[in-house]
Amino acid sequence: MYEVEKNITSSEAKDYSKGIKSYGVLLSAVVVPLIFLLALIVEYFRVTIPLHVLFLGSFLAVVGILVLRLEHDHMSGWTKQMAFSSALVGTSLLIFMVLINVFGPSVNSLFYLIPVAAYAVLMKELVNERYALVASVFMALFGAIYMNGATSDFLMFSAFIFFLISQWTAVYLYQSIKDRASLIKTSAVLITVHLGFVILQQVNAINDLWSMNWVVAALLSISSIFISAILIFGVIPIIEASFNTLTETKLLNLSNPNHPLLRKILVEAPGTYHHSVMVANLSESASMAIGANGLLARVASYYHDVGKSFRPKYFIENQHNMKNPHDDMSPEDSAEIILSHPSDGAKILRNYDIPKEIIDIAEQHHGTTLLKFFYYKAKETDPSVIESSFRYTGPVPQSREAAIINICDSVEAAVRSKENPTNEEIQKIVRSIIHDRLTDGQLDESSLTLKDLREIEIDICDMLKGIFHARIEYPEEATREKVKEAH
């Protein structure tokens, strides 16, 4: 019976994942190239571009759709929020080009004003770096053809190189929205790059230095940097609020200990709060060891057990100086309470408008594992007890971060139950839990490889050995003297 339920859950998860990817293909891979193609068709009928430019743009639009679709297939963590965000940003930049092209002055250097650097940085922030690099190539092509399709091929090629260098430089240098200094440094370097390109492209002789052409182009290129900086800081909060998109800024805000939900866990379930902080430390380090999103793992760990705040006294980490209520309950009733905390947590998180990625991890952090203690306890009195009644409803972890938290959650609880565990005991516990999750099929849909699991095991062991390292036990008299000296 369990196998049937497990297969159904896995099938539903895969169907959902495919549905999310179809959103990505429709919005991000198709909408922007089609809008570019529509803008070209309008320009052709306005008799501002020749037919061969329309054919070239059509060909590149089709190639863009195919390549971006392949890029979506390559990504395992694509979300609907990413799809809406990337489509909105790309469409907005194309509309900006149309407005500049239609209502702007008729100068060949007008393309320098386009804030393409903002597009690349926003794609890196809202999706990821790889997607930003790929998408920026097509945005450079689209922008060069649309802005300079009516001029010479050389100017069109120059615009493409300028757009591409500007975007790739921004992606390479830009580190984090939380680091304002990083954005200032990136802007300073981009201004230098832009000015260098303008001089190479516009100044062919000494006499050209006295021409206004290169001065206008330089001013336009510098203006695009300032416009990009304003857009980066202005667009991200709007997208976060509109689509509940998970960005680095959002994660940093959610990690604030004064967040109402974290305060709720701290006050109502202090043991759970401490456990979550420990899991966060382990999960972040393990995620970074394999190249996963360490910040997401940390923040999701803070919230993964929020469902325990409904009935905190039924969880052992919150049972300080009190009798264990499960001693007077049947295994079935105890299991019902314990097994419900992932779904209870997901409900709370939805009420607080927490991003979907964190909600998913809260639901998946136990997968469909067996609640062994109460299952075997129930089996002592009733050998015919159904195993599936003592399994979490899942689904199994669908991401690397969810799988890592699944492992670290159990590891932290198991090691904490030991008094002064040795390095050998820690390694044995970690290896046993990873092996158990692997053989139980809990990691089948998480994209983790055996190499990843080995790296995770090593990192978790190193972290725990540092936490539970041996301490020098001072003699009582020596301790008293040290206390006196301290005072």
KABEL-V620869 format. One record per residue. N is the residue number from 1. RES is the residue in one small letter. PSI is psi as a letter, one per 20 degrees, with the letter a starting at -180 (none if undefined). Layout:
<<N & RES & PSI> <N & RES & PSI>>
//
This chain:
<<1 & m & g> <2 & y & g> <3 & e & h> <4 & v & g> <5 & e & h> <6 & k & g> <7 & n & h> <8 & i & g> <9 & t & g> <10 & s & g> <11 & s & g> <12 & e & g> <13 & a & g> <14 & k & g> <15 & d & g> <16 & y & g> <17 & s & g> <18 & k & h> <19 & g & g> <20 & i & g> <21 & k & h> <22 & s & h> <23 & y & g> <24 & g & g> <25 & v & g> <26 & l & g> <27 & l & g> <28 & s & h> <29 & a & h> <30 & v & g> <31 & v & g> <32 & v & g> <33 & p & h> <34 & l & h> <35 & i & g> <36 & f & g> <37 & l & g> <38 & l & g> <39 & a & h> <40 & l & g> <41 & i & g> <42 & v & g> <43 & e & h> <44 & y & g> <45 & f & i> <46 & r & i> <47 & v & l> <48 & t & i> <49 & i & q> <50 & p & r> <51 & l & h> <52 & h & h> <53 & v & h> <54 & l & g> <55 & f & g> <56 & l & g> <57 & g & h> <58 & s & g> <59 & f & g> <60 & l & h> <61 & a & g> <62 & v & g> <63 & v & g> <64 & g & g> <65 & i & g> <66 & l & g> <67 & v & g> <68 & l & h> <69 & r & g> <70 & l & h> <71 & e & h> <72 & h & g> <73 & d & h> <74 & h & h> <75 & m & p> <76 & s & h> <77 & g & k> <78 & w & p> <79 & t & r> <80 & k & h> <81 & q & g> <82 & m & g> <83 & a & g> <84 & f & g> <85 & s & g> <86 & s & h> <87 & a & g> <88 & l & g> <89 & v & g> <90 & g & g> <91 & t & g> <92 & s & g> <93 & l & h> <94 & l & h> <95 & i & h> <96 & f & g> <97 & m & g> <98 & v & g> <99 & l & g> <100 & i & g> <101 & n & h> <102 & v & g> <103 & f & i> <104 & g & r> <105 & p & q> <106 & s & m> <107 & v & q> <108 & n & h> <109 & s & j> <110 & l & h> <111 & f & h> <112 & y & i> <113 & l & i> <114 & i & p> <115 & p & m> <116 & v & h> <117 & a & h> <118 & a & g> <119 & y & g> <120 & a & g> <121 & v & g> <122 & l & h> <123 & m & h> <124 & k & g> <125 & e & g> <126 & l & h> <127 & v & e> <128 & n & r> <129 & e & g> <130 & r & g> <131 & y & h> <132 & a & g> <133 & l & g> <134 & v & g> <135 & a & h> <136 & s & h> <137 & v & g> <138 & f & h> <139 & m & h> <140 & a & g> <141 & l & g> <142 & f & g> <143 & g & g> <144 & a & g> <145 & i & g> <146 & y & g> <147 & m & h> <148 & n & j> <149 & g & h> <150 & a & i> <151 & t & b> <152 & s & q> <153 & d & h> <154 & f & g> <155 & l & h> <156 & m & g> <157 & f & h> <158 & s & g> <159 & a & g> <160 & f & g> <161 & i & g> <162 & f & g> <163 & f & g> <164 & l & g> <165 & i & g> <166 & s & g> <167 & q & g> <168 & w & h> <169 & t & g> <170 & a & g> <171 & v & g> <172 & y & g> <173 & l & h> <174 & y & p> <175 & q & g> <176 & s & q> <177 & i & h> <178 & k & i> <179 & d & n> <180 & r & h> <181 & a & h> <182 & s & g> <183 & l & h> <184 & i & g> <185 & k & g> <186 & t & g> <187 & s & g> <188 & a & g> <189 & v & g> <190 & l & h> <191 & i & g> <192 & t & g> <193 & v & g> <194 & h & g> <195 & l & g> <196 & g & g> <197 & f & g> <198 & v & g> <199 & i & g> <200 & l & h> <201 & q & h> <202 & q & h> <203 & v & o> <204 & n & i> <205 & a & r> <206 & i & h> <207 & n & h> <208 & d & i> <209 & l & h> <210 & w & j> <211 & s & q> <212 & m & i> <213 & n & g> <214 & w & h> <215 & v & g> <216 & v & g> <217 & a & g> <218 & a & g> <219 & l & g> <220 & l & g> <221 & s & h> <222 & i & h> <223 & s & h> <224 & s & h> <225 & i & g> <226 & f & h> <227 & i & g> <228 & s & g> <229 & a & g> <230 & i & g> <231 & l & g> <232 & i & g> <233 & f & h> <234 & g & h> <235 & v & g> <236 & i & g> <237 & p & h> <238 & i & g> <239 & i & g> <240 & e & g> <241 & a & h> <242 & s & g> <243 & f & j> <244 & n & l> <245 & t & p> <246 & l & o> <247 & t & r> <248 & e & h> <249 & t & g> <250 & k & g> <251 & l & g> <252 & l & h> <253 & n & h> <254 & l & h> <255 & s & i> <256 & n & p> <257 & p & i> <258 & n & j> <259 & h & p> <260 & p & h> <261 & l & h> <262 & l & h> <263 & r & h> <264 & k & g> <265 & i & g> <266 & l & g> <267 & v & g> <268 & e & h> <269 & a & m> <270 & p & h> <271 & g & g> <272 & t & h> <273 & y & g> <274 & h & g> <275 & h & g> <276 & s & h> <277 & v & g> <278 & m & g> <279 & v & h> <280 & a & g> <281 & n & g> <282 & l & g> <283 & s & g> <284 & e & g> <285 & s & g> <286 & a & h> <287 & s & g> <288 & m & h> <289 & a & h> <290 & i & j> <291 & g & j> <292 & a & a> <293 & n & n> <294 & g & h> <295 & l & g> <296 & l & g> <297 & a & g> <298 & r & g> <299 & v & g> <300 & a & h> <301 & s & h> <302 & y & h> <303 & y & i> <304 & h & h> <305 & d & k> <306 & v & h> <307 & g & h> <308 & k & i> <309 & s & i> <310 & f & g> <311 & r & m> <312 & p & h> <313 & k & i> <314 & y & j> <315 & f & p> <316 & i & h> <317 & e & i> <318 & n & j> <319 & q & m> <320 & h & p> <321 & n & l> <322 & m & q> <323 & k & q> <324 & n & o> <325 & p & h> <326 & h & i> <327 & d & h> <328 & d & j> <329 & m & q> <330 & s & q> <331 & p & h> <332 & e & g> <333 & d & g> <334 & s & g> <335 & a & h> <336 & e & g> <337 & i & g> <338 & i & g> <339 & l & i> <340 & s & i> <341 & h & h> <342 & p & g> <343 & s & h> <344 & d & g> <345 & g & g> <346 & a & h> <347 & k & g> <348 & i & g> <349 & l & h> <350 & r & h> <351 & n & h> <352 & y & j> <353 & d & l> <354 & i & q> <355 & p & q> <356 & k & h> <357 & e & h> <358 & i & h> <359 & i & g> <360 & d & g> <361 & i & h> <362 & a & h> <363 & e & h> <364 & q & i> <365 & h & i> <366 & h & i> <367 & g & c> <368 & t & k> <369 & t & q> <370 & l & p> <371 & l & n> <372 & k & g> <373 & f & g> <374 & f & h> <375 & y & g> <376 & y & h> <377 & k & g> <378 & a & h> <379 & k & h> <380 & e & h> <381 & t & h> <382 & d & n> <383 & p & i> <384 & s & j> <385 & v & q> <386 & i & p> <387 & e & h> <388 & s & h> <389 & s & i> <390 & f & j> <391 & r & q> <392 & y & q> <393 & t & i> <394 & g & b> <395 & p & r> <396 & v & q> <397 & p & p> <398 & q & i> <399 & s & r> <400 & r & g> <401 & e & g> <402 & a & g> <403 & a & h> <404 & i & g> <405 & i & h> <406 & n & g> <407 & i & g> <408 & c & h> <409 & d & g> <410 & s & h> <411 & v & g> <412 & e & g> <413 & a & g> <414 & a & g> <415 & v & h> <416 & r & h> <417 & s & i> <418 & k & q> <419 & e & o> <420 & n & m> <421 & p & q> <422 & t & r> <423 & n & h> <424 & e & g> <425 & e & g> <426 & i & g> <427 & q & h> <428 & k & g> <429 & i & g> <430 & v & g> <431 & r & h> <432 & s & g> <433 & i & g> <434 & i & g> <435 & h & g> <436 & d & g> <437 & r & h> <438 & l & g> <439 & t & h> <440 & d & i> <441 & g & j> <442 & q & i> <443 & l & j> <444 & d & h> <445 & e & j> <446 & s & i> <447 & s & j> <448 & l & p> <449 & t & r> <450 & l & h> <451 & k & g> <452 & d & g> <453 & l & h> <454 & r & g> <455 & e & h> <456 & i & g> <457 & e & g> <458 & i & g> <459 & d & g> <460 & i & g> <461 & c & g> <462 & d & g> <463 & m & g> <464 & l & h> <465 & k & h> <466 & g & h> <467 & i & g> <468 & f & k> <469 & h & q> <470 & a & q> <471 & r & q> <472 & i & p> <473 & e & o> <474 & y & q> <475 & p & q> <476 & e & g> <477 & e & g> <478 & a & h> <479 & t & g> <480 & r & g> <481 & e & h> <482 & k & h> <483 & v & g> <484 & k & g> <485 & e & h> <486 & a & h> <487 & h & none>>
//
